Amino acid sequence: MKVNNDKKAVAAVLSRGVAEVVVEKDLRKKLLSGQKLRIKHGIDPTSKDLHLGYAVVYEKLRQLQKMGHQIIFLIGSFTGRFGDPTDKGKARDLRRKEDVMAMAKNYIKQLSKILDIDQVEIRYNSEWYDRFSAEDLLRLMSKFTVARMLERDMFQKRIQEEREIFFHEPVYPMLQGYDSVMLKSDLTVIGLDQKFNELQARPLQEQAKQTPQDLIMVPLLIGTDGKQKMSQSLGNYIGITDSPQEQYGKTMSIPDQLIYMYFELCTRISNNELAEIEQMLKNNVNPRNLKAQLAHEIVSIYHGNKAADKAEAEFTKIFKDKGKPTNIPMANFQINQSLLDIMVGAELTSSKSEAQRMIEQKAVHINDVLVTSWRDYRPQSKDIIQVGKRKFVQLK
C-alpha cells in the first residue's frame, strides 16, 4: 500500500485531537517524505474491557493506518504483570502472566472494531523481557539516574506523604523506553499521561544508532462525570463492548461542556462538520439534540447504523415517552432473597452497598413504584426492577 503523504492529510493527522507533538518538525518531515513509518502503541492489560478513553488513541492510529503506515500494537505481557506507576498513589498488585495474557486476548478482539487488525503487527514485550538476564537489566538501569526517575509528580507526592516507593516502580519507564528500541519505533501515539515514559526511548534509540521516535500525544478523555479522566475504576466510562443501548444512554448523560470534546475525539465526522458543531454550541442550540447526534455517531462506530437507530428509538421510548425497553433482560431469583442480593445478582449494581445507596437516592423502582426500603420487598415472578433511568430486569 502506497503511503499517503498529501499535505492536507498530514496536517489533519497532526492537528485534530492532538494535544502535543514531540518533535513536530521532525515528524512532519517524516510524514511528508512518503516513508512507511513504524508506529508503536503499547498497553498493559489491566482489565477485560477497553473504553472510549483508549479509543481516542486508536482513532489516531486508524488515521495513520489508512495513510499506509505500519501500526505496531504492543501488549505489555511482561510489564503488565507489575504495571505502570503513572498517577498511582501506591504500587500496583503483581499479576500472573496467565491473567495478563487472558486479558490481552480481549483487547485484540476489541481493537478490531477500530483498526484493520489483519494489517496490525501485534507484539508482546515478554518476547524480550522473559529472556532478560539480571545483567541485562542492570545495564539498562545504568543508563538512567535515580533523580530523573523520582522527579515524577506521583513519586514526589509519595515522598512528601512518607509513603513507600518500591524499587521496581521507577524501572517501569526504562522498560517502556526500551520497547521502542526493540521495535525500531519511528513514532508512538499515546495519551498525555505517558509522555515521561515514552521520552525515555529517545536517548536509548540514539545509543542504539536508531532515529529517535517522535510522539503524538492526545488529550485524556474526561469521563461521563465531567470531572476526572475516563476510567473503569471510577465508573465514569463508556465501554467499547457496551451494548448499543448502554453506549447511547451513557453518552446522553455526559455534561454539556463535554459535547465538543467527544465529537472531536470520539467520532469520525469531518472537520467541517466539527466546525458546525462548534458554531451551534456558540449559538446555544439545544444540547440534548447535539448529544443525540453524538450518541448516534458513537454507537454507529461500534455497532453499526441500524443498532444506533434502534438505540435512539429505545432511548426516546424510555426517557421521552416514559416507557420501558422493548426487550427487558430476565433474572432468576429465590423467594427468600433480599432486594439487595437480587440487584447485585442481576448486575443492576456492582455491590450491596451500591444497591443500598441507589435506594437511598430514590433511584430504584419496582413495577413503577418507588422503593423506600429494601427490607420490605418480597420478590415475585414478573416483577420489573428499574435502577436509575436505563437499567431494567424482569424476574423469571
C-alpha positions as CSV (number, residue, x, y, z in Angstrom):
1,M,0.0,0.0,0.0
2,K,1.4,3.4,-1.1
3,V,1.8,5.9,1.8
4,N,-0.4,8.9,1.6
5,N,1.9,11.9,2.1
6,D,-0.6,14.6,1.0
7,K,0.0,17.9,2.9
8,K,-3.7,18.2,3.9
9,A,-3.8,14.6,5.2
10,V,-0.6,15.2,7.2
11,A,-1.8,18.5,8.6
12,A,-5.1,16.8,9.7
13,V,-3.4,13.9,11.5
14,L,-1.1,16.4,13.3
15,S,-3.9,18.8,14.4
16,R,-7.3,17.3,15.2
17,G,-7.4,15.7,18.6
18,V,-3.7,16.3,19.2
19,A,-2.5,17.8,22.5
20,E,1.2,17.9,21.8
21,V,3.8,16.6,19.3
22,V,7.5,15.8,20.0
23,V,9.3,16.7,17.7
24,E,6.7,18.2,15.4
25,K,9.1,19.5,12.7
26,D,10.8,16.1,12.5
27,L,7.6,14.1,12.4
28,R,6.1,16.4,9.8
29,K,9.1,15.8,7.6
30,K,8.8,12.0,8.1
31,L,5.1,12.0,7.2
32,L,5.7,14.2,4.1
33,S,8.6,12.0,2.9
34,G,6.3,9.1,1.9
35,Q,8.3,6.8,4.1
36,K,6.3,4.0,5.7
37,L,6.6,4.6,9.5
38,R,6.6,2.0,12.2
39,I,4.1,3.4,14.7
40,K,4.0,1.9,18.2
41,H,1.3,2.0,20.8
42,G,1.8,-0.1,23.9
43,I,-0.8,-1.1,26.5
44,D,-0.7,-3.1,29.7
45,P,-3.8,-5.3,30.1
46,T,-5.3,-4.3,33.4
47,S,-9.0,-5.0,32.9
48,K,-11.1,-7.1,30.5
49,D,-12.6,-4.2,28.6
50,L,-11.5,-1.1,26.7
51,H,-13.4,2.2,26.8
52,L,-13.6,5.4,24.7
53,G,-10.6,6.9,26.6
54,Y,-8.4,4.2,24.9
55,A,-10.3,4.7,21.6
56,V,-9.1,8.3,21.4
57,V,-5.6,6.9,20.7
58,Y,-6.9,4.1,18.5
59,E,-8.7,6.6,16.3
60,K,-5.4,8.4,15.7
61,L,-3.8,5.1,14.9
62,R,-6.6,4.3,12.5
63,Q,-6.0,7.6,10.6
64,L,-2.3,6.7,10.3
65,Q,-3.1,3.2,9.2
66,K,-5.3,4.5,6.5
67,M,-2.5,6.7,5.3
68,G,-0.5,3.5,4.8
69,H,1.8,3.3,7.9
70,Q,2.5,0.2,9.9
71,I,0.8,0.1,13.3
72,I,2.5,-2.0,16.0
73,F,0.2,-2.8,18.9
74,L,2.4,-3.8,21.8
75,I,0.9,-5.9,24.6
76,G,2.7,-5.4,27.9
77,S,2.7,-9.1,28.6
78,F,5.7,-8.6,30.9
79,T,5.3,-5.0,32.1
80,G,1.6,-5.7,32.7
81,R,2.5,-8.0,35.5
82,F,3.5,-5.2,37.8
83,G,2.1,-2.2,36.0
84,D,2.8,1.5,35.2
85,P,3.1,3.7,38.4
86,T,1.9,6.8,36.5
87,D,-0.7,8.6,38.6
88,K,-0.7,5.9,41.2
89,G,-0.6,6.7,44.9
90,K,0.7,3.2,45.7
91,A,2.3,0.3,44.0
92,R,0.0,-1.9,41.9
93,D,-0.6,-5.5,42.8
94,L,1.5,-8.0,40.9
95,R,-0.3,-10.2,38.4
96,R,0.3,-13.7,36.9
97,K,1.4,-13.9,33.3
98,E,-1.6,-16.1,32.5
99,D,-4.0,-13.5,33.8
100,V,-2.4,-10.8,31.7
101,M,-2.4,-12.9,28.6
102,A,-6.1,-13.7,29.1
103,M,-7.0,-10.0,29.2
104,A,-4.8,-9.3,26.2
105,K,-6.9,-11.6,24.0
106,N,-10.0,-9.4,24.9
107,Y,-8.1,-6.3,23.9
108,I,-7.1,-7.5,20.5
109,K,-10.7,-8.5,19.7
110,Q,-12.0,-5.1,20.8
111,L,-9.3,-3.3,18.8
112,S,-10.6,-4.9,15.6
113,K,-13.6,-2.7,15.9
114,I,-11.4,0.3,15.1
115,L,-8.3,-0.9,13.2
116,D,-7.8,-3.3,10.4
117,I,-6.4,-6.0,12.7
118,D,-5.1,-8.1,9.9
119,Q,-2.7,-5.3,9.0
120,V,-1.6,-4.6,12.6
121,E,1.7,-6.0,13.8
122,I,0.9,-7.4,17.3
123,R,3.8,-7.9,19.6
124,Y,4.4,-8.9,23.3
125,N,7.2,-7.4,25.3
126,S,7.7,-10.7,27.1
127,E,9.4,-11.7,23.8
128,W,12.5,-10.0,25.1
129,Y,12.0,-9.4,28.8
130,D,11.4,-13.0,29.6
131,R,14.9,-13.6,28.2
132,F,16.5,-10.7,30.1
133,S,19.2,-11.6,32.5
134,A,19.9,-9.7,35.7
135,E,23.0,-8.3,34.0
136,D,20.8,-7.1,31.0
137,L,18.5,-5.3,33.4
138,L,21.4,-3.7,35.3
139,R,22.9,-2.5,32.1
140,L,19.6,-0.9,31.1
141,M,19.2,0.7,34.5
142,S,22.8,2.1,34.4
143,K,21.6,4.4,31.6
144,F,19.3,6.4,33.9
145,T,19.7,8.3,37.2
146,V,17.6,7.8,40.3
147,A,16.9,11.6,40.4
148,R,15.5,11.5,36.9
149,M,13.1,8.7,37.7
150,L,12.0,10.2,41.0
151,E,11.3,13.6,39.7
152,R,7.8,12.5,38.6
153,D,5.0,14.1,40.4
154,M,3.4,11.0,41.8
155,F,6.7,9.9,43.4
156,Q,7.3,13.4,44.8
157,K,3.8,13.3,46.3
158,R,4.5,9.9,47.9
159,I,7.8,11.2,49.3
160,Q,6.1,14.2,50.8
161,E,3.4,12.0,52.3
162,E,6.0,9.5,53.5
163,R,4.5,6.6,51.5
164,E,6.6,3.8,50.0
165,I,8.2,3.8,46.6
166,F,9.1,0.2,45.7
167,F,12.3,-0.5,43.7
168,H,10.5,-1.9,40.7
169,E,8.3,1.1,40.1
170,P,11.0,3.6,38.8
171,V,12.2,0.9,36.5
172,Y,9.0,0.9,34.5
173,P,9.7,3.9,32.3
174,M,13.1,2.4,31.4
175,L,11.4,-0.8,30.2
176,Q,8.8,1.1,28.2
177,G,11.5,3.1,26.6
178,Y,13.5,0.0,25.7
179,D,10.4,-1.4,24.0
180,S,10.8,1.2,21.3
181,V,14.4,0.1,20.7
182,M,13.3,-3.5,20.2
183,L,10.5,-2.5,17.8
184,K,12.5,0.2,16.0
185,S,9.7,2.6,16.5
186,D,9.6,5.8,14.4
187,L,6.6,7.2,16.2
188,T,4.4,6.4,19.2
189,V,0.9,7.6,19.8
190,I,-0.1,7.9,23.4
191,G,-2.2,9.8,26.0
192,L,-0.6,12.9,27.6
193,D,0.0,10.9,30.8
194,Q,2.5,8.7,29.0
195,K,4.8,11.5,27.9
196,F,7.5,10.9,30.5
197,N,7.7,7.1,29.9
198,E,7.9,7.4,26.1
199,L,10.5,10.2,26.2
200,Q,12.9,7.7,27.8
201,A,13.0,5.8,24.5
202,R,14.7,8.6,22.6
203,P,18.2,8.5,24.2
204,L,18.1,4.7,24.2
205,Q,17.4,4.7,20.5
206,E,20.2,7.2,19.8
207,Q,22.6,4.9,21.7
208,A,21.3,2.0,19.6
209,K,22.0,4.1,16.4
210,Q,18.3,4.4,15.7
211,T,16.5,7.6,14.8
212,P,14.7,8.7,18.0
213,Q,10.9,8.1,17.8
214,D,8.6,11.1,17.7
215,L,5.5,11.4,19.9
216,I,1.9,12.3,19.1
217,M,0.0,12.9,22.4
218,V,-3.7,13.0,22.5
219,P,-5.8,14.6,25.3
220,L,-7.1,12.5,28.2
221,L,-10.8,12.0,27.7
222,I,-12.9,13.3,30.6
223,G,-15.4,10.7,31.8
224,T,-19.2,10.9,32.0
225,D,-19.0,12.6,35.4
226,G,-17.4,15.6,33.8
227,K,-14.6,15.7,36.3
228,Q,-12.0,13.0,36.0
229,K,-10.4,11.1,33.1
230,M,-12.4,8.2,31.9
231,S,-11.7,5.1,34.0
232,Q,-13.3,1.7,34.8
233,S,-12.4,2.1,38.4
234,L,-14.2,5.4,38.7
235,G,-17.3,4.1,36.9
236,N,-17.4,7.1,34.5
237,Y,-16.7,5.2,31.3
238,I,-18.4,4.3,28.1
239,G,-17.1,0.8,27.1
240,I,-16.3,-0.3,23.6
241,T,-18.1,-3.5,24.2
242,D,-21.1,-1.9,26.0
243,S,-24.4,-2.6,24.3
244,P,-25.8,-0.1,21.9
245,Q,-28.4,1.0,24.5
246,E,-25.7,1.4,27.2
247,Q,-23.4,3.4,24.9
248,Y,-26.3,5.6,23.7
249,G,-27.6,6.2,27.2
250,K,-24.2,6.9,28.8
251,T,-23.4,9.4,26.0
252,M,-26.6,11.2,26.6
253,S,-25.6,11.5,30.3
254,I,-22.4,13.5,29.7
255,P,-22.3,17.1,30.9
256,D,-23.0,19.7,28.2
257,Q,-19.5,21.1,28.4
258,L,-18.0,17.8,27.1
259,I,-20.1,17.7,23.8
260,Y,-17.4,19.3,21.6
261,M,-14.6,17.2,23.1
262,Y,-16.5,14.0,22.5
263,F,-17.3,15.0,18.9
264,E,-13.7,15.8,18.2
265,L,-12.1,12.8,19.9
266,C,-14.6,10.0,19.7
267,T,-16.3,10.4,16.3
268,R,-15.3,10.4,12.7
269,I,-17.3,13.4,11.5
270,S,-15.4,15.7,9.1
271,N,-13.6,18.8,10.3
272,N,-16.2,20.9,8.5
273,E,-19.0,19.2,10.5
274,L,-17.0,19.6,13.6
275,A,-16.8,23.4,12.9
276,E,-20.6,23.4,12.5
277,I,-21.0,21.7,15.9
278,E,-18.8,24.3,17.5
279,Q,-20.8,27.1,16.0
280,M,-24.1,25.5,17.1
281,L,-22.8,25.3,20.6
282,K,-21.9,29.0,20.5
283,N,-25.4,29.8,19.2
284,N,-26.9,27.9,22.2
285,V,-28.6,25.1,20.2
286,N,-30.4,22.7,22.4
287,P,-27.5,20.5,23.8
288,R,-29.8,17.5,24.0
289,N,-30.2,17.4,20.2
290,L,-26.4,17.6,19.8
291,K,-25.9,14.8,22.3
292,A,-28.4,12.6,20.5
293,Q,-26.4,13.1,17.3
294,L,-23.2,12.4,19.2
295,A,-24.6,9.2,20.8
296,H,-25.8,8.0,17.3
297,E,-22.3,8.6,15.9
298,I,-20.6,6.7,18.7
299,V,-22.9,3.7,18.6
300,S,-22.6,3.6,14.8
301,I,-18.9,3.2,15.0
302,Y,-19.0,0.1,17.3
303,H,-22.3,-1.5,16.4
304,G,-23.5,0.0,13.0
305,N,-26.2,2.4,11.9
306,K,-29.1,0.1,12.4
307,A,-28.1,-0.6,16.0
308,A,-27.7,3.2,16.5
309,D,-31.2,3.8,15.1
310,K,-32.7,1.2,17.4
311,A,-30.8,2.5,20.5
312,E,-32.1,6.0,19.7
313,A,-35.7,4.7,19.5
314,E,-35.3,2.8,22.8
315,F,-33.9,5.9,24.5
316,T,-36.8,8.0,23.2
317,K,-39.3,5.4,24.4
318,I,-37.8,5.2,27.9
319,F,-36.9,8.9,28.6
320,K,-39.3,11.0,26.4
321,D,-42.3,8.7,26.3
322,K,-41.7,7.2,29.8
323,G,-41.9,3.7,28.5
324,K,-39.9,0.6,29.1
325,P,-37.3,-1.1,26.9
326,T,-38.6,-3.5,24.2
327,N,-36.5,-6.4,25.5
328,I,-36.0,-6.4,29.3
329,P,-33.4,-8.8,30.5
330,M,-34.7,-11.7,32.7
331,A,-33.2,-12.5,36.1
332,N,-33.5,-15.6,38.3
333,F,-34.5,-15.2,42.0
334,Q,-35.3,-17.1,45.1
335,I,-38.3,-16.4,47.3
336,N,-36.2,-15.6,50.4
337,Q,-33.7,-13.4,48.5
338,S,-33.3,-9.8,49.6
339,L,-33.7,-7.0,47.1
340,L,-30.0,-6.1,47.5
341,D,-29.0,-9.6,46.6
342,I,-31.2,-9.6,43.6
343,M,-29.9,-6.3,42.3
344,V,-26.3,-7.5,42.6
345,G,-27.1,-10.9,41.1
346,A,-28.8,-9.2,38.1
347,E,-25.9,-6.9,37.7
348,L,-28.0,-3.8,38.3
349,T,-25.4,-2.7,40.8
350,S,-21.8,-3.9,41.5
351,S,-22.3,-4.4,45.3
352,K,-24.9,-4.4,48.0
353,S,-23.6,-1.0,49.3
354,E,-24.2,0.5,45.9
355,A,-27.6,-1.1,45.7
356,Q,-28.5,0.4,49.1
357,R,-27.1,3.8,48.0
358,M,-29.3,3.8,44.9
359,I,-32.4,3.1,47.0
360,E,-31.4,5.9,49.4
361,Q,-31.1,8.2,46.4
362,K,-34.6,7.3,45.3
363,A,-33.3,5.7,42.0
364,V,-34.9,2.3,42.4
365,H,-38.5,1.4,41.2
366,I,-40.3,-1.9,41.2
367,N,-43.3,-2.1,38.9
368,D,-43.1,1.7,38.6
369,V,-43.4,2.2,42.4
370,L,-40.5,3.9,44.2
371,V,-38.6,1.7,46.6
372,T,-38.1,3.4,50.0
373,S,-36.8,0.3,52.0
374,W,-35.1,-2.8,50.6
375,R,-36.2,-4.8,53.7
376,D,-39.9,-4.6,52.8
377,Y,-39.6,-6.3,49.4
378,R,-40.8,-9.9,48.7
379,P,-39.8,-10.9,45.2
380,Q,-42.4,-12.3,42.8
381,S,-42.3,-13.6,39.3
382,K,-42.7,-10.9,36.5
383,D,-41.7,-8.0,38.8
384,I,-39.8,-5.4,36.9
385,I,-36.9,-3.8,38.8
386,Q,-35.6,-0.5,37.5
387,V,-32.4,1.2,38.7
388,G,-31.7,4.7,37.5
389,K,-33.1,5.6,34.1
390,R,-31.5,2.9,32.0
391,K,-31.3,-0.4,33.9
392,F,-34.2,-2.9,33.9
393,V,-34.6,-6.5,34.7
394,Q,-37.7,-8.7,35.0
395,L,-37.8,-11.6,37.5
396,K,-38.5,-15.0,36.0
